Amino acid sequence: MSDGLSAFVAGRLPFLNYLEELSSTWPELSWSTLLAESGGPPAVAVLGVDLVEGFCRQGALSSPRVGDIVAPAVRILSQAHQAGVRHFLFPCDRHLPDSREFADYPPHCLAGTLEAELVEEIRALPFADQFQVVPKASVGSFVDTDLQERLLARPELRTLVILGDVTDLCLYQLALTARFLANARNLPWQVVVPASAVATYDLDVPTARSLGVMPHDGDLLHALFLYHLQLNGVRIVRDLV
């Protein structure tokens, strides 16, 4: 390691230590507390981004780390429904074969394939007929979709619970844009992200170099992007119970 790089890394250690400590400050949040703060179940919506087979189970962009959040996501969805929540929206990648995004990422989640469908466990939930899938063709859930209109059509909303993948791409864009929309429109929304149901992928430097792609430190980017969401007014909690 060069002297310059050593100095750069040493200078970042206090912040990296802060990132590591930050997760220990996130509290658990009970549904009873969340509902009381929000004014009841009709004021809460749960948004699950890209909880699809193509990121969780199969395909070029699937990841075991992302697959691991399926169980906590199912649990949170079930708890929400049991608590009386009835607003469930799922922005999901559904690409055409000529998608421009495939210049940056391998082909994934083609419309009409299993990859583009919600994971089996979520599709099998007994209240799945209440789910609203919002097809999207980019990392941004609000870009060229009707998600904003669907949310604004519910003036009773006070809380958006957002979960899914991946932390530094689609989840980040969804939660941050929701926060910015609330700020711009002076909406009474709080945006809550349960860290237990959020994840991103990992790709080490040697493997990335062998594939000719950019590496991706899953642990660091997960921590950094949750930090940045919190910095911008998103409420990060360890779990919803």
RODO-2510 file (C-alpha; in nm, 4 decimals, decimal comma):
residues 241
     n   res          X          Y          Z
     1     m     0,0000     0,0000     0,0000
     2     s     0,1453     0,3377    -0,0993
     3     d     0,2048     0,6098     0,1602
     4     g    -0,0664     0,8206     0,0004
     5     l    -0,3187     0,5397     0,0091
     6     s    -0,2221     0,4504     0,3658
     7     a    -0,2827     0,8094     0,4706
     8     f    -0,6153     0,8160     0,2856
     9     v    -0,7338     0,4959     0,4555
    10     a    -0,6135     0,6132     0,7976
    11     g    -0,7984     0,9402     0,7507
    12     r    -1,1217     0,7517     0,6809
    13     l    -1,1049     0,5205     0,9830
    14     p    -1,3051     0,7425     1,2206
    15     f    -1,5895     0,7599     0,9688
    16     l    -1,5724     0,3883     0,8926
    17     n    -1,5871     0,3167     1,2648
    18     y    -1,8889     0,5473     1,2855
    19     l    -2,0608     0,3531     1,0084
    20     e    -1,9961     0,0281     1,1921
    21     e    -2,1368     0,1701     1,5151
    22     l    -2,4385     0,3349     1,3538
    23     s    -2,6329     0,0125     1,3053
    24     s    -2,6212    -0,0514     1,6810
    25     t    -2,8166     0,2721     1,7341
    26     w    -3,1091     0,1671     1,5157
    27     p    -3,3994     0,0612     1,7387
    28     e    -3,6560    -0,2058     1,6798
    29     l    -3,9956    -0,0561     1,6042
    30     s    -4,3181    -0,2275     1,7016
    31     w    -4,6198    -0,2250     1,4746
    32     s    -4,8317    -0,0943     1,7599
    33     t    -4,6042     0,2086     1,7973
    34     l    -4,5864     0,2659     1,4215
    35     l    -4,9648     0,2519     1,3838
    36     a    -5,0175     0,4832     1,6795
    37     e    -4,7719     0,7364     1,5352
    38     s    -4,9327     0,7143     1,1920
    39     g    -5,2954     0,7374     1,3029
    40     g    -5,4000     0,3811     1,2256
    41     p    -5,3594     0,1135     0,9571
    42     p    -5,5177     0,3153     0,6694
    43     a    -5,2345     0,5690     0,7057
    44     v    -4,9599     0,3105     0,6356
    45     a    -4,8368     0,1720     0,3046
    46     v    -4,5739    -0,0975     0,2579
    47     l    -4,3588    -0,0768    -0,0546
    48     g    -4,1394    -0,3728    -0,1509
    49     v    -3,8980    -0,2975    -0,4327
    50     d    -3,7593    -0,5674    -0,6635
    51     l    -3,8542    -0,8619    -0,4436
    52     v    -3,8552    -1,0688    -0,7601
    53     e    -3,7102    -1,4034    -0,8606
    54     g    -3,4541    -1,2317    -1,0851
    55     f    -3,2784    -1,0646    -0,7923
    56     c    -3,3482    -1,3142    -0,5161
    57     r    -3,3228    -1,6586    -0,6736
    58     q    -3,2255    -1,6864    -1,0400
    59     g    -3,0709    -1,4992    -1,3287
    60     a    -2,7587    -1,2940    -1,3912
    61     l    -2,8269    -1,0439    -1,1112
    62     s    -2,9543    -1,2787    -0,8422
    63     s    -2,7669    -1,2855    -0,5131
    64     p    -2,7819    -1,5128    -0,2062
    65     r    -2,7462    -1,2037     0,0125
    66     v    -3,0600    -1,0603    -0,1438
    67     g    -3,2358    -1,3962    -0,1252
    68     d    -3,1811    -1,3929     0,2503
    69     i    -3,4216    -1,0986     0,2937
    70     v    -3,7182    -1,2915     0,1500
    71     a    -3,8078    -1,4448     0,4863
    72     p    -3,7988    -1,1168     0,6843
    73     a    -3,9873    -0,9417     0,4040
    74     v    -4,2609    -1,2062     0,4138
    75     r    -4,2766    -1,1733     0,7918
    76     i    -4,3098    -0,7940     0,7769
    77     l    -4,5755    -0,8132     0,5062
    78     s    -4,7714    -1,0659     0,7128
    79     q    -4,7395    -0,8557     1,0270
    80     a    -4,8562    -0,5484     0,8380
    81     h    -5,1632    -0,7251     0,7043
    82     q    -5,2437    -0,8722     1,0450
    83     a    -5,2182    -0,5190     1,1890
    84     g    -5,4774    -0,3962     0,9382
    85     v    -5,2555    -0,2411     0,6699
    86     r    -5,4087    -0,2764     0,3240
    87     h    -5,1808    -0,0652     0,1014
    88     f    -4,9132    -0,2867    -0,0567
    89     l    -4,7161    -0,1671    -0,3591
    90     f    -4,4346    -0,3533    -0,5332
    91     p    -4,2188    -0,1646    -0,7846
    92     c    -4,0611    -0,4445    -0,9898
    93     d    -3,8164    -0,4566    -1,2796
    94     r    -3,9857    -0,5669    -1,6014
    95     h    -3,7595    -0,5051    -1,8983
    96     l    -3,8103    -0,5380    -2,2720
    97     p    -3,5414    -0,7305    -2,4638
    98     d    -3,3941    -0,4076    -2,6058
    99     s    -3,3736    -0,2301    -2,2692
   100     r    -3,1038     0,0384    -2,2642
   101     e    -3,0204    -0,0704    -1,9091
   102     f    -2,8640    -0,3853    -2,0540
   103     a    -2,5692    -0,1719    -2,1648
   104     d    -2,4844    -0,1310    -1,7972
   105     y    -2,6125    -0,4572    -1,6468
   106     p    -2,6584    -0,8077    -1,7906
   107     p    -3,0085    -0,8840    -1,9235
   108     h    -3,2427    -0,9507    -1,6330
   109     c    -3,6087    -0,9581    -1,5319
   110     l    -3,7493    -0,9714    -1,8852
   111     a    -4,1220    -0,9061    -1,8941
   112     g    -4,3178    -1,2278    -1,9194
   113     t    -4,0489    -1,4426    -1,7549
   114     l    -4,0355    -1,5857    -1,4039
   115     e    -3,7450    -1,3547    -1,3209
   116     a    -3,9823    -1,0565    -1,3376
   117     e    -4,2345    -1,2092    -1,0963
   118     l    -4,2523    -1,1551    -0,7213
   119     v    -4,0767    -1,4330    -0,5332
   120     e    -4,2864    -1,7418    -0,4740
   121     e    -4,3258    -1,6873    -0,0991
   122     i    -4,4727    -1,3411    -0,1521
   123     r    -4,6989    -1,4535    -0,4348
   124     a    -4,8246    -1,7322    -0,2066
   125     l    -4,9344    -1,5023     0,0746
   126     p    -5,3106    -1,5383     0,1311
   127     f    -5,3654    -1,1639     0,0856
   128     a    -5,1582    -1,1347    -0,2337
   129     d    -5,4687    -1,0309    -0,4264
   130     q    -5,4307    -0,6925    -0,2540
   131     f    -5,0809    -0,6362    -0,3951
   132     q    -5,0281    -0,3677    -0,6577
   133     v    -4,7289    -0,4387    -0,8810
   134     v    -4,5756    -0,1289    -1,0397
   135     p    -4,3640    -0,2326    -1,3418
   136     k    -4,0487    -0,0280    -1,3882
   137     a    -3,7781    -0,0252    -1,6510
   138     s    -3,4999     0,1435    -1,4567
   139     v    -3,3382     0,1688    -1,1152
   140     g    -3,5804     0,4515    -1,0319
   141     s    -3,9243     0,3364    -0,9146
   142     f    -4,0674     0,6843    -0,9775
   143     v    -3,9203     0,7176    -1,3287
   144     d    -4,1823     0,6719    -1,6029
   145     t    -4,4185     0,4812    -1,3707
   146     d    -4,7435     0,5755    -1,2007
   147     l    -4,6097     0,5150    -0,8491
   148     q    -4,6254     0,8826    -0,7562
   149     e    -4,9858     0,9068    -0,8710
   150     r    -5,0816     0,5938    -0,6778
   151     l    -4,9322     0,7329    -0,3578
   152     l    -5,0737     1,0829    -0,3973
   153     a    -5,4188     0,9318    -0,4581
   154     r    -5,4086     0,8203    -0,0931
   155     p    -5,4207     1,1463     0,1065
   156     e    -5,4626     0,9466     0,4277
   157     l    -5,1034     0,8177     0,4099
   158     r    -4,8671     0,9189     0,6868
   159     t    -4,6072     0,6402     0,6777
   160     l    -4,4324     0,4564     0,3947
   161     v    -4,2520     0,1385     0,5021
   162     i    -3,9968     0,0545     0,2336
   163     l    -3,8056    -0,2729     0,2015
   164     g    -3,6355    -0,4762    -0,0691
   165     d    -3,3236    -0,4568    -0,2805
   166     v    -3,0677    -0,3502    -0,3480
   167     t    -2,9634    -0,1107    -0,0738
   168     d    -2,7505     0,1196    -0,2888
   169     l    -2,9569     0,1127    -0,6090
   170     c    -3,3328     0,0558    -0,6354
   171     l    -3,4067     0,0601    -0,2613
   172     y    -3,2013     0,3765    -0,2150
   173     q    -3,3634     0,5528    -0,5085
   174     l    -3,7139     0,4597    -0,3930
   175     a    -3,6719     0,5657    -0,0302
   176     l    -3,4820     0,8844    -0,1098
   177     t    -3,7224     0,9957    -0,3811
   178     a    -4,0180     0,9292    -0,1525
   179     r    -3,8520     1,1476     0,1119
   180     f    -3,7794     1,4218    -0,1423
   181     l    -4,1345     1,4065    -0,2807
   182     a    -4,2722     1,4465     0,0695
   183     n    -4,0446     1,7446     0,1266
   184     a    -4,1301     1,9084    -0,2053
   185     r    -4,5063     1,8606    -0,1647
   186     n    -4,5050     1,9253     0,2124
   187     l    -4,6623     1,5840     0,2669
   188     p    -4,6914     1,4437     0,6199
   189     w    -4,5057     1,1246     0,5292
   190     q    -4,2432     0,9523     0,7329
   191     v    -4,0365     0,7036     0,5354
   192     v    -3,9302     0,3982     0,7367
   193     v    -3,6748     0,1402     0,6212
   194     p    -3,6317    -0,1790     0,8293
   195     a    -3,2682    -0,2815     0,7829
   196     s    -3,3589    -0,6459     0,8447
   197     a    -3,5416    -0,6592     0,5100
   198     v    -3,2889    -0,4719     0,2964
   199     a    -2,9745    -0,6075     0,1287
   200     t    -2,7298    -0,5618    -0,1553
   201     y    -2,4979    -0,7943    -0,3450
   202     d    -2,1248    -0,8505    -0,2974
   203     l    -1,8571    -0,8912    -0,5649
   204     d    -1,4941    -0,9041    -0,4558
   205     v    -1,2146    -0,7357    -0,6509
   206     p    -1,0420    -1,0521    -0,7888
   207     t    -1,3711    -1,1978    -0,9135
   208     a    -1,4777    -0,8663    -1,0619
   209     r    -1,1470    -0,8304    -1,2450
   210     s    -1,1755    -1,1817    -1,3828
   211     l    -1,5225    -1,0957    -1,5155
   212     g    -1,4209    -0,7546    -1,6466
   213     v    -1,6737    -0,5697    -1,4311
   214     m    -1,6628    -0,3324    -1,1352
   215     p    -1,6332    -0,4777    -0,7835
   216     h    -1,8977    -0,4135    -0,5202
   217     d    -1,8307    -0,4297    -0,1457
   218     g    -2,1735    -0,5348    -0,0206
   219     d    -2,1143    -0,4714     0,3500
   220     l    -1,9600    -0,1266     0,3005
   221     l    -2,2156    -0,0057     0,0472
   222     h    -2,5070    -0,1403     0,2512
   223     a    -2,3856     0,0541     0,5561
   224     l    -2,2976     0,3669     0,3589
   225     f    -2,6286     0,3951     0,1752
   226     l    -2,8403     0,3316     0,4847
   227     y    -2,6352     0,6059     0,6514
   228     h    -2,7081     0,8388     0,3608
   229     l    -3,0796     0,7641     0,3735
   230     q    -3,0790     0,8458     0,7447
   231     l    -2,8810     1,1638     0,6731
   232     n    -3,1648     1,2716     0,4426
   233     g    -3,4479     1,2123     0,6853
   234     v    -3,5368     0,8476     0,6228
   235     r    -3,6037     0,6617     0,9472
   236     i    -3,3860     0,3497     0,9653
   237     v    -3,4901     0,0852     1,2156
   238     r    -3,3276    -0,2466     1,2925
   239     d    -3,6510    -0,4372     1,2467
   240     l    -4,0281    -0,4119     1,2587
   241     v    -4,1745    -0,6437     1,5193
***
